[in-house]
């Protein structure tokens, strides 16, 4: 089963775009590269601080994880920063095991993420 990004809600606070992501294990053909496209869109709009709120994502596969990594590269190539927040236990373990937490800042809450990005 592959990650399907069911819904992505975009909000802004100060100079941070928050992408609240909802996901579930469905067919990859249903999801495409929706999250990556959304990240690219906000970067093209000029945003340089992006926070992915993944608190509603219970599962992610290698395709979904690849979108997060590629999105991070996209933001960095534009001179910005991407961070994640709200990881559930399984997602925290995945970020730890894959060492992504050393590449992508991880925050417990959305407010911590917004505050952390403001310092970058």
C-alpha positions in Angstrom: 0.0 0.0 0.0 1.2 3.5 -0.8 0.8 6.8 0.9 -2.2 8.9 -0.3 -2.3 12.5 0.7 -6.1 12.8 1.2 -6.1 16.5 2.0 -3.6 19.3 2.3 -4.8 22.4 4.1 -2.7 25.6 3.5 -2.6 28.3 6.2 -0.2 31.1 6.9 1.1 32.7 10.0 3.6 35.4 10.0 6.0 34.4 7.3 5.4 30.7 7.6 3.2 28.6 5.3 1.7 25.7 7.2 0.7 22.7 5.2 -1.6 20.5 7.3 -1.4 17.1 5.7 -3.9 14.3 6.0 -2.9 10.9 4.7 -3.8 7.3 4.6 -2.5 4.0 3.0 -4.1 3.9 -0.4 -3.0 3.3 -4.0 0.0 5.4 -5.2 -1.9 6.0 -8.5 -4.5 7.9 -6.5 -1.9 10.2 -4.9 0.5 11.1 -7.6 3.0 13.7 -6.2 0.4 15.9 -4.7 2.4 17.0 -1.6 5.5 17.7 -3.7 3.5 19.8 -6.1 1.9 21.7 -3.2 5.4 22.5 -1.8 6.6 23.6 -5.2 3.5 25.8 -5.6 4.1 27.7 -2.3 7.8 28.1 -3.2 6.9 29.5 -6.6 4.6 32.0 -4.7 7.6 33.2 -2.8 7.3 31.5 0.5 10.6 30.4 2.0 9.5 29.0 5.4 7.3 25.9 5.2 6.0 23.8 8.0 4.5 20.4 7.3 2.0 19.4 10.1 1.9 15.6 9.8 -0.1 15.0 13.0 -2.9 13.4 10.9 -0.6 11.1 9.0 -0.4 7.6 10.5 1.6 5.9 7.8 4.0 6.9 5.1 5.8 4.6 2.6 9.0 5.3 0.6 7.1 7.2 -2.1 5.5 9.6 0.4 8.8 9.9 2.3 10.5 10.7 -1.0 8.0 13.6 -1.5 9.0 15.0 1.8 12.7 14.7 1.0 12.3 16.2 -2.5 10.2 19.0 -1.0 12.9 19.8 1.4 15.4 20.0 -1.4 13.1 22.3 -3.4 12.7 24.7 -0.5 16.4 24.6 0.3 17.3 25.2 -3.4 15.1 28.3 -3.2 17.0 29.6 -0.1 14.3 28.5 2.4 13.7 26.1 5.2 11.2 23.2 5.6 10.4 21.6 8.9 7.8 19.1 10.1 5.7 18.9 13.3 3.2 16.7 15.0 4.7 13.3 14.2 2.9 10.4 15.6 4.9 7.7 17.3 5.4 5.6 14.2 6.4 8.6 12.1 8.9 9.8 14.8 10.5 6.3 14.7 10.7 6.4 10.9 12.4 9.9 11.0 14.8 8.6 13.6 15.6 5.3 11.9 16.2 7.0 8.5 18.1 9.8 10.1 15.8 12.4 8.5 15.6 14.2 11.8 19.2 15.3 11.2 18.3 16.8 7.8 14.7 18.1 8.4 14.0 19.9 11.6 11.3 18.1 13.7 9.1 19.9 16.2 6.5 18.5 18.6 3.8 21.1 17.9 2.8 23.5 15.2 3.6 26.5 17.4 7.1 25.2 18.2 7.6 24.7 14.4 6.5 28.2 13.6 8.8 29.6 16.3 11.7 27.4 15.2 11.4 28.4 11.6 11.4 32.1 12.6 14.9 31.5 14.1 16.3 30.0 10.9 
